[in-house]
Structure formats: structure tokens, C-alpha cells
Amino acid sequence: MRNVVRFDEIEFWVDQNIIYCDFNADLLESYQKVDVEEIFYNGISILSNGKYLPILINLEDISSANAIKIFKFLSNSTIVKEIVLSKIFLVRSVGVKVVLSLYNLVGDPVVPIKVCNDFNLAVKYCHKDYSAFNTIS
């Protein structure tokens, strides 16, 4: 059984050196950016035990508009960037992937950000990033 940390409508767990995150579809109706950042900081801190791990953020089950909002929150979050190795966003459509990828080009991410619409590819990217980081360290 996996160790799940749940803060309101957001679940976090670690499997094979990847922090996974799932959202409830109604999350953004009642949360501010500060609330989401604090929840992510707490969830990641508890599960990472001080190690830098990639985080795979599953946005497949929420609307495109909410996926874009969450991406903007988290891709620019100075709090989250300090505690993760990379951020991988899993989206349900190619259209959302293109929009988020374009937004990512305009931004200035300190940690690598990848947008995928294929779960296996997202996991593969996480493992590659983790392996590269630990080879260098």
C-alpha cells in the first residue's frame, strides 16, 4: 500500500522516486494561489524527506481552463521550485499540451518543466531526470 498524503482536494504519494499529485476537479473553486502553493510545499516536504525528486502533476481530470490556471500557479511558484527536481504536467489533450508548452517557452523556469499527454512518457521523463541528477550529484 502506498503512503498517501492528502490535503483537502489534493493527493500526493511517492512511487519509484517520483512524487505523484492528483487533483479534485473542483479544487480551484475555493482556493487561492497561496493556498495551493502551501499545500504543495507541505505535501512535497513530507514525502521527499529532503531529497530532490521530480513531481508528476496529473491534470487529466480537470477542465482545460483549470489546468491552465494550475499550470500558471505551479510553473511560476518560487516555493515549489525550491523543493523539486522537475515539474512534469500530465494533460488530457494535445491542445492543452500545446498551450501549456507555449506558456512555458515564454516563462523563465528555474527547474525543468515538461508537459505530456501520455502517462508512460511522463513517467519515463521523470526517471530520466532523476537518474541524470543523481549521476551528477
C-alpha positions in Angstrom: 0.0 0.0 0.0 1.4 3.4 -1.0 1.8 6.2 1.5 -0.7 8.9 0.5 -0.6 12.4 1.9 -3.9 14.3 1.4 -4.5 18.0 1.8 -8.2 18.8 1.2 -8.7 18.0 -2.5 -5.0 17.2 -3.5 -3.3 13.8 -3.0 0.4 13.2 -3.1 2.3 10.0 -3.0 5.8 8.7 -3.9 6.5 5.7 -6.1 9.9 4.8 -7.6 11.4 8.3 -6.7 8.6 10.2 -8.3 6.1 12.4 -6.4 2.7 12.0 -7.9 -0.1 14.5 -7.5 -3.8 14.2 -8.2 -6.4 16.9 -8.0 -10.2 17.0 -7.4 -11.9 18.7 -10.3 -13.5 21.3 -8.1 -10.2 22.4 -6.4 -9.9 25.9 -7.9 -13.4 27.0 -7.0 -12.4 27.6 -3.4 -8.6 28.1 -3.4 -6.2 30.9 -3.9 -2.7 30.7 -5.3 -1.1 31.0 -1.9 -3.3 28.1 -0.6 -2.2 25.8 -3.5 1.5 26.7 -3.0 1.3 26.0 0.7 -0.4 22.6 0.1 2.2 21.7 -2.5 5.0 22.7 -0.2 3.7 20.7 2.7 2.9 17.6 0.6 6.2 17.6 -1.1 8.2 18.2 2.0 6.6 15.4 3.9 7.1 12.8 1.1 10.6 13.9 -0.2 12.4 13.6 3.1 14.8 16.4 1.9 15.6 14.7 -1.4 15.1 16.4 -4.7 12.5 14.4 -6.7 10.6 15.1 -9.8 6.9 15.7 -9.4 4.3 14.4 -11.9 1.2 16.6 -11.7 -1.9 14.9 -13.1 -4.2 17.5 -14.7 -6.1 15.0 -16.9 -9.3 15.0 -14.8 -9.8 18.8 -14.6 -11.1 21.3 -17.2 -8.7 22.9 -19.7 -9.3 26.3 -18.0 -8.4 24.9 -14.6 -5.4 23.0 -16.0 -4.1 26.3 -17.4 -4.6 28.1 -14.0 -2.9 25.4 -12.1 0.0 25.3 -14.6 0.4 29.0 -14.2 0.3 28.8 -10.4 2.9 26.0 -10.2 5.2 26.7 -13.0 5.9 30.2 -11.6 5.9 29.2 -7.9 9.1 30.1 -6.2 8.1 28.0 -3.2 7.6 24.8 -5.2 10.7 25.3 -7.4 13.0 25.2 -4.4 11.9 21.7 -3.3 11.5 19.7 -6.5 13.9 18.4 -9.2 11.5 19.0 -12.1 7.8 19.5 -12.8 6.0 17.2 -15.2 2.4 18.1 -16.1 0.2 15.4 -17.5 -2.7 16.7 -19.5 -5.5 15.0 -21.4 -5.3 16.6 -24.8 -2.8 17.7 -27.4 -4.4 21.2 -27.4 -3.8 21.8 -23.7 -0.3 20.4 -24.1 0.4 22.9 -26.9 -1.0 25.9 -24.9 1.0 25.0 -21.8 4.2 24.3 -23.8 3.9 27.7 -25.4 3.3 29.3 -22.0 6.4 27.5 -20.7 8.5 29.0 -23.5 7.5 32.5 -22.5 8.2 31.9 -18.8 11.6 31.5 -17.2 11.6 28.2 -15.3 14.4 27.5 -13.0 13.6 23.8 -12.7 12.8 21.8 -15.9 9.1 21.8 -16.8 7.7 19.2 -19.2 4.1 18.9 -20.5 3.0 15.4 -21.6 -0.3 13.9 -22.7 1.0 10.3 -22.3 1.4 8.9 -18.8 4.2 6.4 -19.8 6.2 9.2 -21.4 5.7 11.4 -18.4 7.0 8.7 -16.1 9.9 8.0 -18.4 10.9 11.7 -18.3 10.7 11.7 -14.5 13.0 8.6 -14.3 15.4 10.1 -16.8 15.6 13.4 -14.9 16.1 11.7 -11.6 18.8 9.5 -13.0 20.7 12.4 -14.6 20.5 14.4 -11.4 21.9 11.5 -9.3 24.6 10.7 -11.8 25.9 14.3 -11.4 25.4 14.5 -7.7 
